[in-house]
């Protein structure tokens, strides 16, 4: 059985120190405080997500925006294909007009 590491439940017996610009520290502390987190909470969330994905929890590239867009399009197309494959009968289809009536439109 594989052991799953959890930042929330693991004993906190090691320390970590780093140097950071005081203005940057204050700025990110304010950002995280608006999210209800301390700087330590945010770093622990980063560490947990790194464990979850077994790598950096975000892309570090010169073209991150384009890569993220491409990945989103790939996931969207896969979900659309799953939706199409889930339709077994003509009556299972919902018309665009019915969808707009049910969920509204921002057009």
C-alpha positions as CSV (number, residue, x, y, z in Angstrom):
1,X,0.0,0.0,0.0
2,X,1.5,3.3,-1.1
3,X,1.8,6.0,1.7
4,X,0.3,9.3,0.8
5,X,2.0,12.3,2.2
6,X,-0.2,15.0,3.7
7,X,1.2,18.4,4.8
8,X,-1.9,18.8,7.0
9,X,-1.3,15.7,9.1
10,X,2.4,15.2,8.9
11,X,4.4,16.1,12.0
12,X,6.1,19.5,11.7
13,X,9.6,18.8,13.1
14,X,11.8,20.4,10.4
15,X,12.4,24.1,9.8
16,X,13.0,26.0,6.6
17,X,14.4,29.5,6.3
18,X,14.7,31.7,3.3
19,X,15.6,35.3,2.6
20,X,13.1,37.5,0.8
21,X,12.7,41.2,0.1
22,X,10.6,42.7,2.9
23,X,8.3,44.6,0.4
24,X,7.6,41.3,-1.5
25,X,7.0,39.5,1.7
26,X,4.5,42.1,2.9
27,X,2.8,42.1,-0.5
28,X,2.3,38.3,-0.7
29,X,1.3,38.2,2.9
30,X,-1.5,40.6,2.1
31,X,-2.5,38.6,-1.0
32,X,-2.6,35.4,1.1
33,X,-4.4,37.1,4.0
34,X,-7.2,38.1,1.5
35,X,-7.5,34.3,0.8
36,X,-7.7,33.6,4.6
37,X,-4.1,32.1,4.6
38,X,-0.8,33.0,6.2
39,X,2.4,32.9,4.2
40,X,3.2,29.5,5.9
41,X,-0.3,28.2,4.9
42,X,0.4,29.2,1.3
43,X,3.8,27.6,1.2
44,X,2.3,24.4,2.7
45,X,-0.4,24.5,0.1
46,X,2.3,24.8,-2.6
47,X,4.2,21.9,-1.1
48,X,1.1,19.7,-0.9
49,X,0.1,20.4,-4.5
50,X,3.7,19.7,-5.6
51,X,3.3,16.3,-3.8
52,X,-0.1,15.7,-5.5
53,X,1.2,16.3,-9.0
54,X,4.8,15.1,-8.3
55,X,6.2,18.3,-9.8
56,X,5.7,22.0,-9.9
57,X,2.0,22.8,-9.5
58,X,2.2,25.2,-12.4
59,X,4.0,25.6,-15.7
60,X,7.2,27.4,-15.8
61,X,7.8,28.3,-19.4
62,X,8.2,31.3,-21.6
63,X,4.9,30.4,-23.3
64,X,2.8,29.3,-20.3
65,X,-0.3,31.1,-21.5
66,X,-0.3,29.3,-24.8
67,X,0.5,25.9,-23.3
68,X,-2.4,26.3,-20.7
69,X,-4.8,27.3,-23.5
70,X,-3.8,24.3,-25.6
71,X,-4.2,22.0,-22.6
72,X,-7.6,23.5,-21.9
73,X,-8.8,23.1,-25.5
74,X,-7.6,19.4,-25.4
75,X,-9.6,18.8,-22.2
76,X,-12.6,20.6,-23.6
77,X,-12.6,18.6,-26.8
78,X,-12.2,15.3,-24.8
79,X,-15.2,16.3,-22.7
80,X,-17.2,17.1,-25.8
81,X,-16.4,13.8,-27.3
82,X,-17.5,12.0,-24.1
83,X,-20.7,13.9,-24.3
84,X,-21.3,13.0,-27.9
85,X,-20.6,9.3,-27.2
86,X,-23.0,9.3,-24.2
87,X,-25.9,10.1,-26.5
88,X,-27.6,6.8,-27.5
89,X,-30.9,8.0,-29.0
90,X,-32.0,11.0,-31.0
91,X,-34.3,12.0,-28.2
92,X,-31.3,12.4,-25.9
93,X,-30.1,15.4,-27.8
94,X,-31.1,18.8,-26.4
95,X,-31.6,21.7,-28.9
96,X,-29.6,24.9,-28.6
97,X,-32.9,26.7,-28.1
98,X,-33.8,24.5,-25.2
99,X,-30.4,24.9,-23.6
100,X,-30.6,28.7,-23.9
101,X,-34.1,28.6,-22.4
102,X,-32.9,26.5,-19.5
103,X,-29.6,28.1,-18.7
104,X,-29.9,31.6,-20.3
105,X,-27.6,33.3,-22.7
106,X,-25.0,36.1,-22.4
107,X,-25.4,37.1,-26.1
